[in-house]
Amino acid sequence: MEIKKELDGNKLKISLVGRLDAVSAGDLDKVIQNDVNGIEELTFDFAELDFVASAGLRVLLVAQKRMNKQGTMKIYHVNEDVMDVLEMTGFSNFLDIEN
């Protein structure tokens, strides 16, 4: 998976390309742990994300909990397959998803 970051003041946009699975979730977790300090608006662009597994969902949960304390988090451009996973797991109920 490729992680693209765009920082604009206290706003961070993270674009994910490929698969967010057990192999790549650790990389995204490191970004969340290291790059979200002082961020008030975190956005994820899933336009090029093909797949999300449970390990990836855990990282999104950690990111959401952190942003609940310091700002907002939104997810954009979720494809049908990824949305199915988010809906089946109940994540769509608490993540702010806009297409």
N, C-alpha and C positions, 0 to 999 in steps of 0.2 A: 504494500500500500504506500502511496505517496501522500505526504502531508504538506500542504501549502499554507503559509501563514501570511496575513496582511495586518500590520499593526497601524492604527491611526489614533494616536493619543491614548485614550482609555478604552478604545474599541479594538477587539481582536476578531478577525475573520479567519476561520480554519476551513479549508477546502480539502476534502478527502477523495482520493482517487484509488479505485480498486476494491479490495475486500478488507473490512474491519472484522478480523477474526482473532483467534488465540495467538497467532504468529505476530500480528501487527498491533494488537491492543496495547501492548506494553509501550510501544513508541508513542501512541497517542496519550497514554497515561502520563508519560514523561513531559509531554508538551503541556498538559493540563497542570501538572504539579509545578513546572518551572516558569511558564509563560503567562499564567492567569493572574499573578499578583498585581493588584492595582487596576485590573480590568473591570469595567462596569457594564460593558455590553459585549457579550460573547456570541458570535454567530457561527454556525456550521453550514457549509454549503455541501450538500450531498448529491449534486448534479452528476458527479462521476463516481459515486459510490455504488458498487454493484451488489454488495452483500454485507450483512451484519450478523455476527454470531453472538452468543451469550457473553463472551469475554468483552466484546465491543459494547454491549449493552451496559455492562458493569462500569466501564469507563464513562459512558454517557451519564449514568446515574451519579457517579462521583462528581462529574462536572456540574450537573444540575444542582446537586446539594451545595456545592461550593458557591455557585453563582446565586443561589437563593439568599446567601448571606451578604453578597457584595454587589449584586446587580441583576442583570437579565441574561437569559440564554434563549436563542431561537435557532431553529433548524429549517433550512430552506431546500427546495428542489429535491424532495424525497421521491424516489421512483416507486413503482407499484410493489415490487418484491420486498424492498426494505420497509415500506409502509405496512405490508402484511405482517412482517415480523414485529414491528412496533405495536400494531393493533392486537395481535395474538398474545403478546406478553404483557399488555396493559400499559406499556410505556407511552403510548399515544395519549393516555389520560392525564399525564402530568408533564410531558414535554410540550413546549410551545413550537408547533410545527406549522409552517406556512409554505404553500407551494406556489 
